[in-house]
Amino acid sequence: MAYIEMTIRSAILDMDTKVDVILPENRHETKLDLNRRYPVLYLLHGMKDDNSTWSRLSTINLLVRDLDLIVVMPTTYRGFYVNNRYGLDYYHYISEELPIKMANYFPISQKSEDTYIMGDSMGGYGTLRIALSKPENFRKAICLSGGALPPKNMHSIIANDQMIGVFGSDEEYRESDNNLERLVDKFNNFQGNKPDIIFYCGTEDMMYEHSKAFVAHIKAQYPNLKIKDEYWHGQHNYHFWNSALPKALQEMGFKITENSII
């Protein structure tokens, strides 16, 4: 693989911001292929992480280095991938501006069937927030240990004033598209092709019950949607997310073998 650490200027954020990118390298061959376009995975980080965390703590580099896949790892810090009530417009940056900039820099396919999004924890929420609101852009969306968790339930993890800065009041959250239970209704009514939504969560994870409840709600209310969920032993950490990565890549249609870590 080829690994790039980038600083780009975002017009929406009106600031420089970091993005890490994994590019396919065809390590075992050399050929000229100027017109080729590659599938892309937007990989979103959790609340206490940044754009570098996936490459530092996970096996993503080893798993994808022989795959024809570009992996884009941006950051919103603690912005939850939404347009913050008192802050920056991270939703518009991630969902609209970033794909355009990445396609200008790299040979990324513009087809929705070649576009995936995945994230852990806060990034799992961001994955759902973006995929449910822009279903025409993605083939699959994979949520790792995340889901619909109202701000009032986050106060044990992050200070209340920080949550208000991101989402506004509880009432503002409930009436906005940041409320995933509200957003999934719009997703269901979308007339075009919708991405498959996949949930992975550890059975000892603090998000386990929330994830199961949200998936049960979706399946009960919208039985025609393509929803898949799978749970196994694990907590809210990279030990579990590393065990989920091969499953996720296989769901995307990539073949993962023992040679992936050689």
C-alpha positions as CSV (number, residue, x, y, z in Angstrom):
1,M,0.0,0.0,0.0
2,A,0.9,3.7,-0.2
3,Y,0.1,5.8,2.8
4,I,-0.4,9.6,2.7
5,E,-0.9,12.0,5.5
6,M,-2.5,15.2,4.1
7,T,-3.4,18.6,5.2
8,I,-6.1,20.1,3.0
9,R,-8.0,23.5,3.1
10,S,-11.7,23.1,3.6
11,A,-13.8,25.9,2.2
12,I,-16.8,24.8,4.4
13,L,-14.8,24.7,7.6
14,D,-12.7,27.7,6.5
15,M,-9.6,26.0,7.9
16,D,-6.8,23.5,7.3
17,T,-7.7,20.0,8.3
18,K,-6.0,16.6,8.4
19,V,-6.9,13.5,6.2
20,D,-5.0,10.2,6.0
21,V,-5.3,8.1,2.9
22,I,-4.4,4.5,2.0
23,L,-3.9,4.0,-1.7
24,P,-3.7,0.6,-3.6
25,E,-0.1,0.0,-4.7
26,N,-0.2,-3.2,-6.7
27,R,2.8,-4.3,-4.7
28,H,3.4,-7.5,-6.7
29,E,3.3,-6.0,-10.2
30,T,4.2,-2.9,-12.2
31,K,2.0,-1.7,-15.0
32,L,0.7,1.6,-16.5
33,D,-3.0,2.0,-15.7
34,L,-3.8,5.7,-15.9
35,N,-7.5,5.4,-16.4
36,R,-8.4,3.1,-13.6
37,R,-10.8,4.2,-10.9
38,Y,-10.9,2.5,-7.5
39,P,-13.7,1.9,-4.9
40,V,-13.4,4.1,-1.8
41,L,-14.1,3.5,1.9
42,Y,-14.6,6.5,4.1
43,L,-13.5,5.4,7.6
44,L,-14.6,7.5,10.5
45,H,-13.0,7.7,13.9
46,G,-14.4,7.7,17.4
47,M,-14.9,10.5,19.9
48,K,-11.5,10.3,21.6
49,D,-9.6,9.7,18.3
50,D,-8.6,11.5,15.2
51,N,-7.7,10.8,11.5
52,S,-4.6,8.8,12.5
53,T,-6.1,6.4,15.0
54,W,-7.3,3.7,12.6
55,S,-3.9,3.4,11.1
56,R,-2.2,3.4,14.5
57,L,-4.4,1.1,16.5
58,S,-6.1,-1.2,13.9
59,T,-5.1,-3.7,11.3
60,I,-6.6,-1.7,8.4
61,N,-3.2,-1.1,6.8
62,L,-2.4,-4.8,6.7
63,L,-5.9,-5.9,5.6
64,V,-6.2,-3.5,2.6
65,R,-2.7,-3.2,1.3
66,D,-3.3,-5.8,-1.5
67,L,-6.9,-4.7,-2.2
68,D,-8.0,-2.4,-4.9
69,L,-9.5,0.0,-2.4
70,I,-8.8,3.6,-1.4
71,V,-9.4,4.3,2.3
72,V,-10.0,7.9,3.3
73,M,-9.7,8.7,7.1
74,P,-10.8,12.3,7.9
75,T,-11.3,14.0,11.3
76,T,-14.1,16.0,12.9
77,Y,-12.5,15.7,16.4
78,R,-15.5,15.7,18.8
79,G,-17.9,17.1,16.1
80,F,-19.9,13.9,15.7
81,Y,-20.0,14.4,11.9
82,V,-22.9,16.9,12.2
83,N,-23.2,20.6,11.6
84,N,-22.5,21.7,15.1
85,R,-25.1,24.0,16.8
86,Y,-22.3,26.2,18.1
87,G,-19.3,25.2,15.9
88,L,-18.3,24.0,12.5
89,D,-20.3,22.4,9.7
90,Y,-18.7,19.0,9.8
91,Y,-21.7,17.2,8.2
92,H,-21.4,19.2,5.0
93,Y,-17.7,18.9,5.0
94,I,-17.6,15.1,5.3
95,S,-20.6,14.3,3.1
96,E,-20.2,16.9,0.4
97,E,-16.8,18.7,0.2
98,L,-14.5,15.9,1.2
99,P,-15.6,13.4,-1.6
100,I,-15.1,16.1,-4.2
101,K,-11.6,17.0,-3.0
102,M,-10.5,13.3,-2.7
103,A,-11.8,12.6,-6.2
104,N,-9.7,15.6,-7.5
105,Y,-6.6,14.3,-5.8
106,F,-6.9,10.5,-6.3
107,P,-8.4,8.0,-8.9
108,I,-11.6,7.4,-6.9
109,S,-14.7,5.9,-8.7
110,Q,-17.7,8.2,-8.6
111,K,-20.2,5.3,-8.7
112,S,-22.3,4.8,-5.6
113,E,-21.8,1.0,-6.0
114,D,-18.1,1.6,-5.4
115,T,-18.5,3.8,-2.3
116,Y,-18.6,2.6,1.3
117,I,-18.7,4.3,4.7
118,M,-17.8,2.8,8.1
119,G,-16.9,4.1,11.6
120,D,-16.6,3.1,15.2
121,S,-18.4,4.6,18.2
122,M,-18.9,8.3,17.4
123,G,-17.8,7.3,13.8
124,G,-20.5,4.7,13.8
125,Y,-23.1,7.4,14.6
126,G,-21.5,9.5,11.8
127,T,-21.7,6.6,9.4
128,L,-25.4,6.3,10.0
129,R,-26.0,10.1,10.0
130,I,-24.4,10.4,6.6
131,A,-25.6,7.2,4.9
132,L,-29.2,7.6,6.0
133,S,-29.4,11.2,4.7
134,K,-27.5,10.6,1.5
135,P,-28.4,7.0,0.6
136,E,-27.8,7.6,-3.1
137,N,-24.1,7.9,-2.5
138,F,-23.3,4.6,-0.9
139,R,-23.4,0.8,-1.5
140,K,-22.9,-0.2,2.1
141,A,-22.7,1.5,5.5
142,I,-21.2,-0.3,8.4
143,C,-21.7,0.9,12.0
144,L,-19.2,-0.4,14.6
145,S,-20.5,-0.1,18.2
146,G,-22.6,3.0,17.4
147,G,-26.2,3.9,16.9
148,A,-29.0,6.2,17.9
149,L,-27.9,7.6,21.3
150,P,-29.7,10.9,22.3
151,P,-27.4,13.6,23.8
152,K,-29.0,13.3,27.2
153,N,-27.6,9.7,27.4
154,M,-24.1,10.9,26.5
155,H,-23.7,13.1,29.6
156,S,-21.8,10.4,31.5
157,I,-19.2,10.3,28.7
158,I,-18.9,13.9,27.6
159,A,-19.8,17.2,29.4
160,N,-23.3,18.4,28.9
161,D,-22.2,21.8,27.6
162,Q,-20.1,20.1,24.9
163,M,-23.1,18.1,23.8
164,I,-25.2,21.3,23.6
165,G,-22.5,22.9,21.5
166,V,-22.7,20.0,19.1
167,F,-26.4,19.1,19.0
168,G,-28.2,22.0,20.7
169,S,-30.9,21.3,23.2
170,D,-32.6,17.9,23.5
171,E,-35.6,19.4,21.7
172,E,-33.4,20.7,18.8
173,Y,-31.8,17.3,18.6
174,R,-35.2,15.5,18.4
175,E,-36.5,17.7,15.7
176,S,-33.4,17.6,13.5
177,D,-31.9,15.0,11.1
178,N,-29.3,14.3,13.8
179,N,-32.0,12.2,15.4
180,L,-31.4,8.9,13.7
181,E,-34.8,7.5,14.6
182,R,-36.3,10.4,12.7
183,L,-33.9,10.2,9.9
184,V,-34.5,6.5,9.2
185,D,-38.1,7.4,8.2
186,K,-36.7,9.6,5.4
187,F,-34.3,6.9,4.5
188,N,-37.2,4.4,4.2
189,N,-39.2,6.7,1.9
190,F,-36.2,7.4,-0.4
191,Q,-37.2,6.1,-3.8
192,G,-33.7,5.3,-5.2
193,N,-31.2,2.6,-4.4
194,K,-30.4,2.4,-0.7
195,P,-27.2,1.1,0.8
196,D,-27.2,-2.0,3.0
197,I,-26.9,-1.0,6.7
198,I,-24.7,-3.3,8.8
199,F,-24.2,-3.2,12.6
200,Y,-21.4,-5.0,14.5
201,C,-21.2,-4.6,18.3
202,G,-19.6,-6.5,21.2
203,T,-21.8,-8.2,23.7
204,E,-19.9,-6.5,26.6
205,D,-19.9,-3.1,24.9
206,M,-21.7,-0.2,26.6
207,M,-23.5,0.4,23.2
208,Y,-24.7,-3.2,23.0
209,E,-28.2,-2.7,24.3
210,H,-28.6,0.6,22.5
211,S,-27.5,-0.9,19.2
212,K,-29.8,-3.9,19.5
213,A,-32.7,-1.7,20.4
214,F,-32.1,0.6,17.4
215,V,-31.8,-2.3,15.0
216,A,-35.0,-3.9,16.4
217,H,-36.8,-0.6,16.0
218,I,-35.7,-0.3,12.3
219,K,-36.6,-4.0,11.5
220,A,-40.0,-3.7,13.2
221,Q,-40.9,-0.3,11.6
222,Y,-39.3,-0.8,8.2
223,P,-39.1,-4.5,7.4
224,N,-38.2,-4.0,3.7
225,L,-34.9,-2.2,4.5
226,K,-31.7,-4.2,4.1
227,I,-30.5,-4.3,7.7
228,K,-28.0,-6.8,9.1
229,D,-26.6,-7.0,12.6
230,E,-24.1,-9.3,14.3
231,Y,-22.9,-9.5,17.9
232,W,-20.1,-11.4,19.5
233,H,-17.8,-11.2,22.5
234,G,-16.1,-7.8,22.8
235,Q,-15.9,-4.5,24.4
236,H,-15.8,-0.9,23.2
237,N,-12.2,-0.9,21.9
238,Y,-9.9,-1.8,19.0
239,H,-9.7,-5.5,20.1
240,F,-13.3,-5.8,19.0
241,W,-13.1,-3.4,16.0
242,N,-10.0,-5.3,14.7
243,S,-12.1,-8.5,14.8
244,A,-14.9,-6.7,12.9
245,L,-12.7,-5.3,10.1
246,P,-12.3,-8.6,8.1
247,K,-16.0,-9.2,8.3
248,A,-16.7,-5.6,7.1
249,L,-14.3,-5.9,4.1
250,Q,-15.8,-9.2,3.1
251,E,-19.3,-7.6,3.3
252,M,-17.9,-5.0,0.8
253,G,-17.0,-7.9,-1.5
254,F,-13.3,-8.0,-0.9
255,K,-11.5,-11.3,-0.4
256,I,-9.5,-11.4,2.9
257,T,-7.0,-14.2,3.2
258,E,-4.0,-15.0,5.3
259,N,-1.9,-13.4,2.6
260,S,-3.5,-10.1,3.6
261,I,-1.0,-9.8,6.5
262,I,2.1,-11.0,4.8
